[in-house]
Amino acid sequence: MISFLKKNKIAITGGTGRFGKILVKKNYKNFVYPSKKQLDITKITSVESYIKKNKPGKIIHLAGLSRPLDVHDKNPTKSILLNIIGTSNLAIACEKFKVKLIYFSTNYVYPGIKGGYKETDNLLPSNNYAWSKLGGEAAVQMIKNSLILRVCMTERPFVHKYALADVYLNFTFQENIAEILPKLLNFNGVINVGGPTRTVFQFAKKNNPKVKKISAKKVKKIQYKKNMSMNIGKLKNLIKSNKNLLKNL
């Protein structure tokens, strides 16, 4: 077992992804971004070797398969390997070497019917992507020294011409999540992370006045749940000591 972890060193998987690139721009001094060659989550030996050599105190797990959503239906094997087995490998290694694991999950693990879901509410994913993220959660939940963030975020700016006017969630921009992330790393358990509950159109209209409404019923490729919103009261309570962190959510 590693006896001298570098407690302030935080390794991030998936540093070349969309959110990873946002974190890189923040230039947090203790964050390091191993390449896939250095840390391959699909190979337990690679994960253990990286931890032994670099001794991070925490690992923020962003790597995985997300878009396009239909890839999880077309290639479930790849989805399982990256999102479930990859996360499980990290969980096993972090437990073995007593490294804290912070896992980025999604609001899509909730049923998406009544909305306002708390962290303790029942889960029921509605697509394979969400099932793969919940599979990762299952492994992380078994580790005491861990944090699961169920996140609802999107890229800035909102580039689409149309936005859903009948689907509620907690969209906020990736930059806002990156800003508050360091303040959450010392907590354990599960935290819903996102902005105020509103329709996609309401969120988009605030940032792109030219965006137009569209109904989820008219989107044929994806079946959206009506209300995927979360209760973010826990998040607000945890960081209420610094209200400025929430002003842009």
C-alpha positions as CSV (number, residue, x, y, z in Angstrom):
1,M,0.0,0.0,0.0
2,I,1.2,3.5,-0.7
3,S,2.1,5.1,2.5
4,F,2.7,8.7,1.4
5,L,0.0,9.9,-1.0
6,K,0.4,13.5,-2.2
7,K,-2.8,14.7,-0.6
8,N,-3.0,17.9,-2.6
9,K,-2.4,16.3,-5.9
10,I,-5.5,15.7,-7.9
11,A,-5.5,13.5,-11.1
12,I,-8.2,14.0,-13.7
13,T,-9.2,11.3,-16.2
14,G,-10.6,12.5,-19.5
15,G,-8.7,15.8,-19.5
16,T,-9.0,16.0,-23.3
17,G,-12.8,15.9,-23.2
18,R,-15.1,18.9,-23.4
19,F,-15.3,19.5,-19.6
20,G,-11.7,18.5,-19.1
21,K,-10.5,21.2,-21.4
22,I,-12.5,23.8,-19.4
23,L,-10.7,22.6,-16.2
24,V,-7.3,22.9,-17.9
25,K,-8.1,26.5,-18.7
26,K,-8.9,27.2,-15.0
27,N,-5.2,26.3,-14.3
28,Y,-5.8,24.8,-10.9
29,K,-2.3,24.3,-9.5
30,N,-2.8,20.9,-8.0
31,F,-4.7,19.4,-10.9
32,V,-2.8,17.0,-13.2
33,Y,-4.1,15.5,-16.5
34,P,-2.6,12.1,-17.3
35,S,-2.9,10.9,-20.9
36,K,-4.6,7.6,-21.8
37,K,-1.1,6.1,-22.3
38,Q,-0.3,7.1,-18.7
39,L,-3.7,6.0,-17.3
40,D,-5.9,3.7,-19.2
41,I,-9.1,3.1,-17.2
42,T,-9.9,0.0,-19.2
43,K,-6.9,-1.8,-17.7
44,I,-6.6,-2.2,-14.0
45,T,-2.9,-2.7,-14.2
46,S,-2.5,0.7,-15.9
47,V,-4.6,2.4,-13.2
48,E,-2.7,0.8,-10.3
49,S,0.6,1.6,-12.0
50,Y,-0.3,5.2,-12.3
51,I,-1.4,5.5,-8.7
52,K,1.8,3.8,-7.5
53,K,4.0,6.1,-9.5
54,N,2.2,9.4,-9.1
55,K,0.5,9.0,-5.7
56,P,-2.5,11.3,-6.2
57,G,-4.6,12.0,-3.1
58,K,-7.7,12.3,-5.2
59,I,-8.9,11.2,-8.7
60,I,-11.6,13.1,-10.5
61,H,-13.1,10.7,-13.0
62,L,-14.4,12.4,-16.2
63,A,-13.3,9.9,-18.8
64,G,-15.9,7.8,-20.5
65,L,-18.3,7.5,-23.4
66,S,-21.1,10.1,-23.8
67,R,-22.1,11.5,-27.2
68,P,-23.8,10.7,-29.5
69,L,-26.4,9.1,-27.2
70,D,-27.2,6.4,-29.8
71,V,-23.7,5.0,-29.6
72,H,-24.7,3.4,-26.3
73,D,-27.4,1.5,-28.2
74,K,-25.3,0.7,-31.3
75,N,-22.2,-0.3,-29.3
76,P,-23.2,-1.3,-25.8
77,T,-20.0,-3.3,-25.4
78,K,-17.9,-0.1,-25.7
79,S,-20.3,1.7,-23.3
80,I,-19.9,-1.1,-20.8
81,L,-16.1,-1.2,-21.1
82,L,-15.6,2.5,-20.7
83,N,-18.3,3.7,-18.4
84,I,-18.9,0.6,-16.2
85,I,-15.7,-1.5,-16.3
86,G,-13.4,1.6,-16.5
87,T,-15.1,3.2,-13.5
88,S,-15.0,-0.1,-11.6
89,N,-11.2,-0.4,-12.3
90,L,-10.7,3.1,-10.8
91,A,-12.9,2.2,-7.8
92,I,-10.9,-1.0,-7.1
93,A,-7.6,0.8,-7.4
94,C,-8.7,3.8,-5.3
95,E,-10.0,1.5,-2.6
96,K,-6.8,-0.5,-2.6
97,F,-4.5,2.5,-2.3
98,K,-6.9,4.7,-0.2
99,V,-7.2,7.4,-2.9
100,K,-10.4,9.4,-2.9
101,L,-12.5,9.0,-6.0
102,I,-14.8,11.8,-7.4
103,Y,-17.1,10.5,-10.1
104,F,-19.1,12.6,-12.6
105,S,-22.5,11.1,-13.2
106,T,-25.6,12.6,-14.7
107,N,-29.1,13.7,-13.9
108,Y,-30.3,11.1,-16.4
109,V,-30.1,8.4,-13.8
110,Y,-33.4,9.7,-12.3
111,P,-36.8,8.6,-13.7
112,G,-37.5,12.0,-15.3
113,I,-41.2,12.0,-14.5
114,K,-42.0,14.2,-11.5
115,G,-38.8,16.2,-11.3
116,G,-37.2,17.8,-8.2
117,Y,-35.3,14.7,-7.5
118,K,-33.2,14.5,-4.3
119,E,-30.1,12.5,-4.0
120,T,-31.9,9.9,-1.9
121,D,-34.8,9.4,-4.4
122,N,-35.2,6.2,-6.4
123,L,-33.3,5.9,-9.7
124,L,-34.5,4.6,-13.0
125,P,-32.4,5.5,-16.1
126,S,-34.3,5.9,-19.4
127,N,-31.5,5.1,-21.8
128,N,-28.4,3.1,-22.2
129,Y,-26.1,6.1,-21.5
130,A,-27.8,6.7,-18.2
131,W,-27.6,2.9,-17.3
132,S,-23.9,3.0,-18.1
133,K,-23.4,5.9,-15.7
134,L,-25.5,4.3,-13.0
135,G,-23.3,1.1,-13.5
136,G,-20.3,3.3,-12.7
137,E,-22.1,4.8,-9.7
138,A,-22.7,1.3,-8.3
139,A,-19.0,0.7,-8.0
140,V,-18.2,4.1,-6.6
141,Q,-21.0,3.8,-4.0
142,M,-19.2,0.8,-2.5
143,I,-16.2,3.0,-1.6
144,K,-16.5,5.0,1.6
145,N,-14.0,7.7,0.5
146,S,-15.9,8.8,-2.6
147,L,-18.1,11.5,-4.1
148,I,-20.7,11.2,-6.8
149,L,-21.7,14.3,-8.6
150,R,-24.9,14.0,-10.6
151,V,-24.3,16.9,-13.0
152,C,-26.5,18.7,-15.5
153,M,-24.3,21.0,-17.7
154,T,-23.8,22.1,-21.3
155,E,-21.3,23.9,-23.4
156,R,-21.1,27.7,-23.8
157,P,-22.5,29.2,-25.9
158,F,-25.9,27.5,-26.6
159,V,-25.4,27.1,-30.3
160,H,-28.6,25.3,-31.3
161,K,-31.4,27.1,-33.2
162,Y,-34.1,25.3,-31.3
163,A,-34.6,24.5,-27.6
164,L,-37.1,22.2,-25.9
165,A,-39.9,24.2,-24.3
166,D,-41.5,21.2,-22.5
167,V,-38.6,19.5,-20.9
168,Y,-37.4,20.7,-17.4
169,L,-33.9,20.2,-16.1
170,N,-31.0,22.1,-14.4
171,F,-28.8,23.2,-17.2
172,T,-25.8,25.4,-16.4
173,F,-22.7,26.1,-18.3
174,Q,-19.6,23.9,-17.9
175,E,-17.5,26.9,-16.8
176,N,-19.8,27.4,-13.8
177,I,-19.3,23.8,-12.7
178,A,-15.6,24.1,-13.1
179,E,-15.7,27.2,-10.9
180,I,-17.3,25.5,-7.9
181,L,-15.8,22.0,-8.3
182,P,-12.7,22.6,-6.0
183,K,-15.1,23.6,-3.2
184,L,-16.9,20.2,-3.4
185,L,-13.9,17.8,-3.4
186,N,-13.7,17.3,0.4
187,F,-17.4,16.1,0.6
188,N,-18.4,12.5,0.4
189,G,-21.7,10.8,-0.8
190,V,-23.9,12.1,-3.6
191,I,-24.5,15.7,-4.7
192,N,-26.9,17.0,-7.4
193,V,-25.1,19.7,-9.3
194,G,-26.7,22.2,-11.7
195,G,-28.6,25.4,-12.1
196,P,-32.2,26.4,-11.3
197,T,-35.0,24.3,-12.6
198,R,-36.3,25.6,-15.9
199,T,-37.1,24.4,-19.4
200,V,-34.3,24.1,-21.9
201,F,-35.9,26.9,-23.8
202,Q,-35.9,29.2,-20.8
203,F,-32.2,28.5,-20.1
204,A,-31.3,28.9,-23.8
205,K,-33.3,32.1,-24.3
206,K,-31.5,33.8,-21.5
207,N,-28.2,33.2,-23.3
208,N,-29.3,33.3,-26.9
209,P,-32.3,35.6,-27.6
210,K,-32.6,34.2,-31.2
211,V,-33.3,30.6,-30.1
212,K,-36.8,29.2,-31.0
213,K,-39.1,26.8,-29.2
214,I,-39.5,23.2,-30.1
215,S,-41.5,20.4,-28.5
216,A,-39.8,17.2,-27.4
217,K,-42.5,15.3,-29.3
218,K,-41.1,16.6,-32.5
219,V,-37.6,15.2,-31.9
220,K,-37.7,11.8,-33.4
221,K,-34.2,10.5,-32.6
222,I,-34.3,10.9,-28.8
223,Q,-37.2,10.3,-26.4
224,Y,-36.9,12.9,-23.7
225,K,-38.4,12.6,-20.2
226,K,-40.7,15.5,-19.3
227,N,-39.1,16.5,-16.0
228,M,-35.5,15.6,-15.4
229,S,-34.9,18.3,-12.9
230,M,-33.1,17.8,-9.6
231,N,-33.4,19.3,-6.2
232,I,-30.1,21.2,-5.7
233,G,-30.8,22.2,-2.1
234,K,-28.0,20.1,-0.8
235,L,-25.5,21.8,-3.1
236,K,-26.7,25.2,-2.0
237,N,-26.4,24.3,1.7
238,L,-22.9,22.9,1.3
239,I,-21.5,26.0,-0.3
240,K,-23.8,28.7,1.2
241,S,-20.8,30.2,3.0
242,N,-19.7,31.6,-0.3
243,K,-22.7,32.8,-2.2
244,N,-20.7,34.1,-5.0
245,L,-20.0,30.6,-6.2
246,L,-23.7,30.2,-7.0
247,K,-24.5,33.5,-8.6
248,N,-23.9,32.2,-12.2
249,L,-25.6,28.8,-11.8
